[in-house]
Amino acid sequence: YLLERLCSSLFLIMLSKVMNSSARPAVRGLAVVPRAFSTTVTLPADSNQALGIAQYAKDFIGGKYGDDLDPIVWKRIQQFHTDSVMCGISALALKTNAPTVLRNEALTSYPDAKGATVFGSTEKCAPEKAIVANSSAVREWDSNGTVFGYNPSIPGHTAGEFGHNDFYPVVLAAAQVNGNIDGKTALKAMVAIDEIRGRLAEVFSLKSYKIDHVVHGAIASAAVYGALLGASAEQIESAIGMTVAHYVPFRAIRAGKQLSDSKGASAAISTEAAVLSMRRAMNGFVGPKDIFRNPEAIFRFFEPTTGVDSKNSKNNIDITLGNKARWGPGKSPFDLVLTHSGKDFAVCGMHFKIGLYEHQSAGALEGLVNLLTKEPAIAKGGADGIQSMKIVAYEPAYGIIGDPAKKDPKTRQSADHSMAFIVSRMLQKAIKMGGVPASNQEAWKALMLSPQDYGKEALFDPATRALMQKIDFAHGGPDFDAKYPDGIPTSIEITLKGGKTYSSGLVM
């Protein structure tokens, strides 16, 4: 019991400390670093980008470009790694289901004296099993770092795919298997995972085609694991090819009335497959080559570069077998720019979260906190004093956390993907307190959503449920959609009984 309480407290303390970082404003945790071109490698659309990613990983981690990383890069990677570890150990301490199941599976079914360890054990197991257990734990709370896949300083890098830093356990497992990786090299490898994953998110939106965003992280995991274990570029290319050809998860994981363990473990399971593919490639298995230019792999399948009208290729996917040009040789849909020096790394554009919530709800939460600090009457009047609330947001926020079924969440995974529940739970905390501190940052601290806010008691709390029924969540249409992912355009209005309406205005 004491361990559970300690780890839960450490988790909240860590998030609070992160929030107090001078580089982190309260809204959605932007780690603001001016972004500009620095020294990069460009992998053109007409090149073998799988082989290029492999060579980049080997060169960057191996020191070809030196260690000319700005101090902010080292600081960010250490912060995000620490944050992810605290998320992981707290999920295990509170005995969440998927991390516990996967950890037990790794320890009892896959012992390997030459492998890697899971959180809280010195026993070694197969590296991909240690990775699936640890990555699942890191992601379980849905509270670790997030990217939005949007970097207008690099042409073509504005696709807007989101993703999370669930993949650092890949580096730790590889370091344990290798036995000769020092801490600095491990941190560089983590930077490389975030760079490959983050830049792919900027050039190809998986969610637009109902593919889960974790594919980008799986590709990065194969590349970095292989680089740390001394794989050749060709072997890494094979592993990336196997990962994309054999293991593509769809967003069925995140659809439906009640979400399951698969939601939180998606990145972990995809990474398990990627690392297993890398191990097989190092043992001689040859996977598909040049996967990004393969017309029947996901990239050119969903964004064809030949045999179609290029202006409409994303909206009109021609799969007619008679269209020979459509299935013939061609470029990938994008150029890919990867940084190796300076400070313009993807990790420097990543965001922390202030507590537990689906990141698309951050604009509504910021709007709510602003209203509560500026208009004390909202909290002091209690739930009975609130007539209605209206939240307006963009796609994909509306589609992901606005499903009407999520107004009646019965699992934690559904609750933390329910705009109505997340906002109502924070508002209920403010009402119970009778008000909030006057400053935005202190209010965020006081109202921070914790694991207990998604426990069974909270999930079925009558007061929270009553507030949920007062919420109307609407799609803001083209005006809102056009502002994402440059921002997270959201507004919230609260109308009190008697007719007084308070509006947050547009939160970006």
C-alpha positions as CSV (number, residue, x, y, z in Angstrom):
1,Y,0.0,0.0,0.0
2,L,2.8,2.4,0.9
3,L,4.6,1.7,-2.3
4,E,1.4,2.4,-4.3
5,R,0.8,5.7,-2.5
6,L,4.5,6.7,-2.8
7,C,4.7,6.0,-6.6
8,S,1.4,7.7,-7.2
9,S,2.6,10.8,-5.3
10,L,6.0,10.7,-7.1
11,F,4.1,10.7,-10.4
12,L,2.1,13.8,-9.5
13,I,5.2,15.5,-8.1
14,M,7.1,14.8,-11.3
15,L,4.4,16.3,-13.4
16,S,4.2,19.3,-11.2
17,K,8.0,19.8,-11.4
18,V,7.8,19.5,-15.2
19,M,5.0,22.1,-15.2
20,N,7.2,24.5,-13.3
21,S,10.0,24.2,-15.9
22,S,10.7,27.7,-17.2
23,A,10.3,26.3,-20.8
24,R,6.8,25.2,-20.2
25,P,3.7,27.3,-20.4
26,A,0.5,26.0,-18.7
27,V,-1.6,25.3,-21.8
28,R,-0.9,21.8,-23.1
29,G,2.7,22.1,-21.9
30,L,4.4,23.6,-24.9
31,A,8.2,23.2,-24.6
32,V,8.8,26.3,-26.6
33,V,12.2,26.4,-28.4
34,P,12.6,28.7,-31.4
35,R,12.8,26.3,-34.4
36,A,14.9,27.1,-37.5
37,F,16.9,25.1,-40.0
38,S,20.1,23.7,-38.6
39,T,22.3,20.9,-39.9
40,T,20.1,18.2,-41.4
41,V,20.1,15.1,-43.6
42,T,17.4,15.1,-46.3
43,L,16.1,11.8,-47.6
44,P,14.4,12.7,-51.0
45,A,11.2,11.2,-52.1
46,D,12.9,9.5,-55.0
47,S,15.5,7.8,-52.7
48,N,15.4,4.6,-50.7
49,Q,14.2,6.3,-47.5
50,A,14.2,3.1,-45.4
51,L,17.9,2.6,-46.1
52,G,18.4,6.3,-45.5
53,I,16.7,6.2,-42.1
54,A,18.9,3.2,-41.2
55,Q,22.0,5.0,-42.2
56,Y,21.0,8.1,-40.3
57,A,20.4,6.1,-37.1
58,K,23.8,4.5,-37.4
59,D,25.6,7.7,-38.3
60,F,23.9,9.9,-35.6
61,I,24.2,7.4,-32.8
62,G,27.7,6.3,-33.9
63,G,29.1,9.8,-33.8
64,K,29.7,10.6,-37.4
65,Y,28.3,14.1,-36.9
66,G,30.0,14.6,-33.6
67,D,28.1,15.8,-30.5
68,D,27.1,19.3,-31.7
69,L,23.7,19.2,-29.9
70,D,22.5,22.3,-28.2
71,P,22.2,22.0,-24.4
72,I,18.4,22.3,-24.7
73,V,18.3,19.0,-26.6
74,W,20.1,17.2,-23.8
75,K,17.8,18.9,-21.2
76,R,14.6,18.0,-23.1
77,I,15.5,14.3,-23.6
78,Q,16.4,13.9,-20.0
79,Q,13.1,15.6,-18.9
80,F,10.9,13.5,-21.2
81,H,12.7,10.3,-20.3
82,T,12.3,11.0,-16.6
83,D,8.6,11.9,-17.1
84,S,8.0,8.7,-19.0
85,V,9.7,6.5,-16.3
86,M,7.6,8.1,-13.6
87,C,4.4,7.4,-15.7
88,G,5.5,3.8,-16.1
89,I,6.4,2.9,-12.5
90,S,3.2,4.6,-11.2
91,A,1.1,2.6,-13.6
92,L,2.7,-0.6,-12.2
93,A,2.5,0.5,-8.6
94,L,-1.2,1.1,-9.0
95,K,-1.6,-2.3,-10.6
96,T,-3.1,-1.2,-13.9
97,N,-4.1,-4.2,-16.0
98,A,-2.1,-4.3,-19.3
99,P,1.3,-3.3,-17.9
100,T,0.9,-5.9,-15.1
101,V,-0.2,-8.6,-17.5
102,L,2.7,-7.9,-20.0
103,R,5.3,-7.6,-17.2
104,N,4.2,-11.0,-15.7
105,E,4.3,-12.5,-19.2
106,A,7.8,-11.3,-19.9
107,L,9.1,-12.5,-16.6
108,T,7.5,-15.9,-16.4
109,S,7.3,-17.0,-20.1
110,Y,10.4,-15.4,-21.8
111,P,13.5,-15.6,-19.5
112,D,16.7,-14.7,-21.4
113,A,20.0,-14.3,-19.6
114,K,21.2,-12.2,-22.5
115,G,18.1,-10.1,-22.7
116,A,16.8,-7.0,-20.8
117,T,14.9,-6.1,-17.7
118,V,11.4,-4.9,-16.9
119,F,10.6,-2.1,-14.5
120,G,11.2,-3.3,-10.9
121,S,13.1,-6.5,-11.6
122,T,16.7,-7.6,-12.2
123,E,15.6,-10.7,-13.9
124,K,16.3,-10.6,-17.6
125,C,13.9,-11.7,-20.3
126,A,13.6,-11.5,-24.1
127,P,14.3,-7.9,-25.1
128,E,11.1,-7.4,-27.2
129,K,9.1,-8.7,-24.2
130,A,10.8,-6.3,-21.8
131,I,10.1,-3.5,-24.3
132,V,6.4,-4.4,-24.7
133,A,6.0,-4.5,-20.9
134,N,7.9,-1.2,-20.2
135,S,6.4,0.7,-23.1
136,S,2.9,-0.4,-22.1
137,A,3.5,0.9,-18.6
138,V,4.9,4.2,-19.9
139,R,1.8,4.8,-22.0
140,E,-0.9,3.4,-19.7
141,W,-1.9,6.8,-18.1
142,D,-1.8,8.6,-21.5
143,S,0.2,11.3,-19.8
144,N,3.7,11.2,-21.3
145,G,5.1,13.5,-24.0
146,T,3.2,14.3,-27.2
147,V,4.1,15.7,-30.7
148,F,1.6,17.2,-33.1
149,G,3.6,16.6,-36.3
150,Y,3.6,20.2,-37.4
151,N,6.8,22.1,-38.2
152,P,6.2,24.8,-40.8
153,S,9.9,25.8,-40.7
154,I,10.6,22.7,-42.9
155,P,8.7,22.6,-46.2
156,G,6.3,19.7,-46.4
157,H,6.5,18.9,-42.6
158,T,3.0,19.9,-41.6
159,A,1.0,16.7,-42.0
160,G,-0.2,16.9,-38.4
161,E,0.1,13.3,-37.1
162,F,0.4,13.1,-33.3
163,G,2.4,10.6,-31.3
164,H,4.0,10.1,-28.0
165,N,7.4,9.2,-26.5
166,D,6.5,5.6,-25.6
167,F,9.6,4.2,-27.1
168,Y,12.6,5.0,-24.8
169,P,12.4,1.4,-23.4
170,V,13.8,0.3,-26.8
171,V,17.0,2.1,-26.1
172,L,17.4,0.8,-22.5
173,A,16.8,-2.8,-23.7
174,A,19.3,-2.4,-26.5
175,A,21.9,-1.0,-24.1
176,Q,21.4,-3.9,-21.7
177,V,21.7,-6.5,-24.5
178,N,24.8,-4.7,-26.0
179,G,26.5,-4.2,-22.6
180,N,28.8,-1.4,-23.8
181,I,26.4,1.6,-24.3
182,D,27.1,4.5,-22.0
183,G,24.6,7.0,-20.8
184,K,25.4,9.7,-23.3
185,T,25.0,7.3,-26.2
186,A,21.7,6.1,-24.8
187,L,20.4,9.6,-24.6
188,K,21.5,10.3,-28.2
189,A,19.6,7.1,-29.2
190,M,16.5,8.4,-27.5
191,V,16.9,11.7,-29.4
192,A,17.2,9.6,-32.6
193,I,14.0,7.7,-31.9
194,D,12.1,11.0,-31.3
195,E,13.7,12.5,-34.4
196,I,12.7,9.7,-36.8
197,R,9.3,9.3,-35.2
198,G,8.6,13.0,-35.0
199,R,9.6,13.8,-38.5
200,L,7.6,11.0,-40.0
201,A,4.6,12.4,-38.1
202,E,5.3,15.7,-39.8
203,V,5.2,14.2,-43.4
204,F,2.6,11.5,-43.2
205,S,-0.7,11.5,-41.3
206,L,-1.6,7.9,-40.5
207,K,-4.8,8.8,-38.7
208,S,-6.2,10.3,-41.9
209,Y,-6.4,6.7,-43.2
210,K,-7.5,5.2,-39.9
211,I,-4.1,3.7,-39.2
212,D,-2.9,4.0,-35.7
213,H,-0.2,6.6,-35.2
214,V,2.2,4.2,-33.5
215,V,3.6,2.9,-36.8
216,H,6.0,5.8,-37.0
217,G,7.4,4.9,-33.6
218,A,7.7,1.3,-34.6
219,I,9.8,2.3,-37.6
220,A,12.0,4.5,-35.4
221,S,12.3,1.6,-32.9
222,A,13.6,-0.9,-35.5
223,A,16.1,1.6,-36.7
224,V,17.5,2.6,-33.4
225,Y,17.5,-0.8,-31.8
226,G,19.4,-2.1,-34.8
227,A,21.9,0.7,-34.8
228,L,22.7,0.2,-31.1
229,L,23.2,-3.6,-31.7
230,G,25.6,-3.1,-34.6
231,A,23.2,-4.1,-37.4
232,S,24.1,-3.1,-41.0
233,A,22.0,-0.5,-42.8
234,E,20.6,-3.2,-45.0
235,Q,19.5,-5.3,-42.0
236,I,17.7,-2.3,-40.5
237,E,16.1,-1.7,-43.9
238,S,14.8,-5.3,-43.8
239,A,13.4,-4.8,-40.3
240,I,11.6,-1.6,-41.3
241,G,10.2,-3.3,-44.3
242,M,8.9,-6.2,-42.2
243,T,7.4,-3.8,-39.7
244,V,5.5,-1.9,-42.3
245,A,4.5,-4.9,-44.4
246,H,3.5,-7.3,-41.7
247,Y,2.4,-5.2,-38.7
248,V,0.1,-2.2,-39.4
249,P,-2.4,-1.5,-36.6
250,F,-5.7,0.3,-37.5
251,R,-7.5,2.7,-35.3
252,A,-10.1,0.1,-34.5
253,I,-8.0,0.1,-31.3
254,R,-9.4,3.5,-30.4
255,A,-12.9,3.2,-31.9
256,G,-16.1,1.8,-30.3
257,K,-18.2,2.6,-27.3
258,Q,-15.8,1.4,-24.6
259,L,-12.0,1.4,-25.1
260,S,-9.8,-1.5,-23.9
261,D,-6.2,-2.3,-22.9
262,S,-5.3,-2.3,-26.6
263,K,-5.6,1.5,-26.6
264,G,-2.8,2.1,-24.1
265,A,-0.7,-0.8,-25.3
266,S,-0.8,-0.1,-29.0
267,A,2.7,1.5,-29.2
268,A,4.1,-1.2,-27.0
269,I,2.7,-4.1,-29.2
270,S,3.9,-2.4,-32.4
271,T,7.3,-1.9,-31.0
272,E,7.5,-5.4,-29.8
273,A,6.9,-6.5,-33.4
274,A,9.5,-4.0,-34.7
275,V,12.2,-5.2,-32.4
276,L,11.4,-8.8,-33.1
277,S,11.7,-7.9,-36.8
278,M,15.1,-6.3,-36.2
279,R,16.3,-9.4,-34.3
280,R,15.2,-11.6,-37.2
281,A,16.9,-9.4,-39.8
282,M,20.1,-9.7,-37.8
283,N,19.7,-13.4,-37.9
284,G,19.5,-13.4,-41.7
285,F,15.8,-12.9,-42.5
286,V,15.3,-10.6,-45.5
287,G,12.3,-8.3,-45.4
288,P,10.8,-6.1,-48.1
289,K,13.3,-3.4,-49.3
290,D,12.6,0.2,-50.1
291,I,9.3,0.1,-48.3
292,F,8.5,3.8,-48.6
293,R,8.4,3.6,-52.4
294,N,6.6,0.3,-52.5
295,P,3.2,1.1,-54.2
296,E,1.4,-1.5,-52.1
297,A,2.7,-0.4,-48.7
298,I,0.7,2.1,-46.7
299,F,2.5,5.2,-47.8
300,R,2.0,5.0,-51.6
301,F,-1.2,3.0,-51.2
302,F,-2.9,5.9,-49.4
303,E,-1.0,8.7,-51.1
304,P,-0.2,7.4,-54.6
305,T,2.4,9.3,-56.5
306,T,1.8,7.7,-60.0
307,G,-1.2,7.0,-62.2
308,V,-3.6,9.5,-60.4
309,D,-4.4,13.2,-60.3
310,S,-1.8,14.3,-57.7
311,K,-4.1,17.1,-56.5
312,N,-6.8,14.7,-55.4
313,S,-4.7,11.6,-54.6
314,K,-5.4,11.9,-50.9
315,N,-9.1,12.0,-51.3
316,N,-9.5,9.6,-54.2
317,I,-7.5,6.4,-53.6
318,D,-7.6,4.5,-56.9
319,I,-7.1,0.8,-56.2
320,T,-8.1,-0.3,-59.7
321,L,-5.8,-3.2,-60.7
322,G,-6.0,-2.2,-64.3
323,N,-4.3,1.2,-63.6
324,K,-0.8,-0.1,-64.3
325,A,0.9,3.2,-63.6
326,R,-0.8,3.4,-60.2
327,W,1.1,0.2,-59.1
328,G,4.3,0.9,-60.9
329,P,7.6,2.4,-59.8
330,G,7.4,5.9,-58.3
331,K,8.5,8.2,-55.5
332,S,7.4,8.1,-51.9
333,P,4.8,10.8,-51.0
334,F,7.3,13.0,-49.2
335,D,10.8,14.2,-48.6
336,L,12.1,13.5,-45.1
337,V,14.4,15.9,-43.2
338,L,16.2,14.6,-40.2
339,T,18.3,16.8,-37.9
340,H,21.7,15.7,-36.6
341,S,23.2,18.8,-35.0
342,G,22.1,22.1,-33.4
343,K,18.7,22.5,-31.6
344,D,16.1,21.9,-34.3
345,F,15.3,18.4,-33.1
346,A,11.8,17.0,-33.0
347,V,12.1,16.4,-29.2
348,C,12.3,20.2,-28.8
349,G,8.8,20.5,-30.2
350,M,7.3,17.9,-28.0
351,H,4.8,18.8,-25.3
352,F,4.4,17.8,-21.7
353,K,1.0,17.1,-20.1
354,I,-0.2,18.6,-16.9
355,G,-1.8,15.5,-15.5
356,L,-3.9,12.8,-17.1
357,Y,-6.1,13.6,-20.1
358,E,-6.3,13.0,-23.8
359,H,-4.2,15.7,-25.4
360,Q,-6.9,16.9,-27.7
361,S,-8.8,18.1,-24.6
362,A,-6.0,20.4,-23.5
363,G,-7.6,23.5,-25.1
364,A,-10.9,23.0,-23.3
365,L,-9.1,22.4,-20.0
366,E,-7.1,25.6,-20.4
367,G,-10.3,27.5,-21.2
368,L,-11.9,26.0,-18.1
369,V,-9.0,26.9,-15.9
370,N,-9.0,30.5,-17.3
371,L,-12.7,30.9,-16.6
372,L,-12.5,29.5,-13.1
373,T,-9.6,31.9,-12.2
374,K,-11.4,34.9,-13.7
375,E,-15.0,34.1,-12.7
376,P,-15.1,32.7,-9.1
377,A,-18.9,32.6,-9.3
378,I,-18.7,29.5,-11.5
379,A,-17.2,27.3,-8.8
380,K,-18.8,28.9,-5.8
381,G,-22.3,28.5,-7.3
382,G,-21.9,24.8,-7.4
383,A,-23.1,22.3,-9.9
384,D,-26.7,23.3,-9.4
385,G,-25.9,26.8,-10.4
386,I,-24.7,25.7,-13.9
387,Q,-27.4,25.6,-16.6
388,S,-25.3,24.3,-19.5
389,M,-21.8,24.2,-21.1
390,K,-20.8,24.3,-24.7
391,I,-17.4,23.2,-26.0
392,V,-16.4,23.8,-29.6
393,A,-13.3,22.2,-31.1
394,Y,-11.6,21.0,-34.3
395,E,-11.2,17.7,-36.0
396,P,-9.6,15.3,-34.9
397,A,-10.6,16.4,-31.3
398,Y,-14.3,16.1,-32.0
399,G,-14.0,12.7,-33.6
400,I,-11.6,11.2,-31.1
401,I,-13.1,12.4,-27.8
402,G,-16.5,13.5,-28.8
403,D,-18.2,10.2,-29.6
404,P,-21.7,10.4,-27.9
405,A,-21.0,6.9,-26.4
406,K,-18.2,8.5,-24.4
407,K,-20.7,10.4,-22.4
408,D,-21.2,7.1,-20.6
409,P,-17.7,5.8,-20.1
410,K,-17.5,2.5,-18.2
411,T,-13.7,2.0,-18.5
412,R,-10.8,4.2,-17.6
413,Q,-9.6,4.0,-21.2
414,S,-12.9,5.4,-22.4
415,A,-13.0,8.1,-19.6
416,D,-9.6,9.5,-20.5
417,H,-10.8,9.8,-24.1
418,S,-14.1,11.5,-23.2
419,M,-14.2,15.3,-23.5
420,A,-17.3,15.4,-21.4
421,F,-15.8,13.3,-18.6
422,I,-12.4,15.1,-18.5
423,V,-13.9,18.6,-18.4
424,S,-16.6,17.6,-15.9
425,R,-14.1,15.9,-13.6
426,M,-11.9,19.0,-13.4
427,L,-14.9,21.2,-12.9
428,Q,-16.2,19.0,-10.2
429,K,-12.8,19.2,-8.4
430,A,-13.1,23.0,-8.5
431,I,-16.6,23.0,-7.2
432,K,-15.7,20.7,-4.3
433,M,-12.8,23.1,-3.4
434,G,-15.2,26.0,-3.5
435,G,-12.9,27.9,-5.9
436,V,-9.4,27.8,-7.3
437,P,-6.2,29.9,-6.8
438,A,-6.1,33.2,-8.7
439,S,-3.1,32.3,-10.9
440,N,-3.4,30.0,-13.9
441,Q,-0.4,28.0,-12.9
442,E,-1.5,27.5,-9.3
443,A,-5.0,26.6,-10.5
444,W,-3.6,23.9,-12.8
445,K,-1.6,22.4,-9.9
446,A,-4.7,22.3,-7.7
447,L,-7.0,20.8,-10.4
448,M,-4.4,18.4,-12.0
449,L,-6.2,15.2,-12.9
450,S,-4.5,12.1,-11.3
451,P,-5.0,8.3,-11.6
452,Q,-7.6,8.5,-8.9
453,D,-9.7,10.8,-11.1
454,Y,-10.2,7.8,-13.4
455,G,-10.7,5.2,-10.7
456,K,-14.0,3.3,-10.3
457,E,-15.3,5.7,-7.7
458,A,-14.6,8.7,-9.9
459,L,-15.8,7.0,-13.0
460,F,-19.3,6.6,-11.6
461,D,-19.4,9.7,-9.3
462,P,-23.0,11.1,-9.6
463,A,-21.8,14.7,-9.4
464,T,-19.4,14.3,-12.2
465,R,-22.0,12.4,-14.3
466,A,-24.6,15.1,-13.7
467,L,-22.1,17.8,-15.0
468,M,-21.4,15.6,-18.1
469,Q,-25.1,15.7,-19.1
470,K,-24.9,19.5,-19.2
471,I,-22.2,19.5,-21.9
472,D,-22.8,20.1,-25.6
473,F,-19.7,19.3,-27.6
474,A,-19.8,20.6,-31.1
475,H,-17.5,20.6,-34.1
476,G,-16.3,24.1,-35.0
477,G,-16.2,23.3,-38.8
478,P,-13.7,24.6,-41.3
479,D,-12.7,27.7,-39.3
480,F,-11.5,25.6,-36.4
481,D,-10.1,22.8,-38.5
482,A,-7.9,25.2,-40.5
483,K,-6.2,26.3,-37.3
484,Y,-5.0,22.8,-36.4
485,P,-2.3,21.5,-36.0
486,D,-0.7,25.0,-35.8
487,G,-2.7,25.2,-32.6
488,I,-5.5,23.3,-30.8
489,P,-8.4,25.7,-31.4
490,T,-11.1,25.2,-28.8
491,S,-13.6,27.3,-26.9
492,I,-15.8,26.7,-23.8
493,E,-18.9,28.6,-22.7
494,I,-20.5,28.1,-19.3
495,T,-24.0,29.4,-18.8
496,L,-25.3,29.8,-15.2
497,K,-28.9,29.6,-14.1
498,G,-30.2,33.1,-14.5
499,G,-28.7,33.4,-18.0
500,K,-25.2,34.8,-17.3
501,T,-22.8,33.2,-19.9
502,Y,-19.0,33.2,-19.5
503,S,-16.8,32.4,-22.5
504,S,-13.2,31.4,-22.7
505,G,-12.8,32.8,-26.2
506,L,-10.7,30.9,-28.7
507,V,-7.9,28.9,-27.0
508,M,-5.0,28.0,-29.3
